[in-house]
């Protein structure tokens, strides 16, 4: 790699598309801006991720902004055969469910596809809107709380 070395006082050599690195002698190496490929972006906020959580007690929970978007709407909830994907369709039907402002409803029957496929609970499906078909699709993701629940507590209890 060919680098230019500039004196520490030669600020005119610095431009908007370069970065200077200091050397022991006080000079600076200029790297072309194109060499910087990785951008350290802030992490995605948990409230920005649209997801559905299903708990062992039958609770079906629309999280945060998804609950806001679907509040008061009649939704039909469907699962794929492997229960790794779910679909939320706005429909007025006998099987439709309305969610309150909290986004939580007890839906024991929604657990059957998960339990029969031995999907560990709580199950988390990250959701996105499918513009082409006009429905919300959720895809099963790894839920970090499952591992903690299966491992148990590390504390020792006195009896």
Secondary structure, 3 states (H helix, E strand, C coil): CCCEEECCCCHHHCCCCEEEEECCCCCEEEEEHHHCCCCCCCCCCHHHCCEEEECCCCEEEECHHHHHHHCCCEEEEEECCCCCEEEEEECCCCCCEECCCCCEEECHHHHHHHHHCCCCCCEEEEEEEECCCCEEEEEEECCHHHHHHHHCCCCCCCC
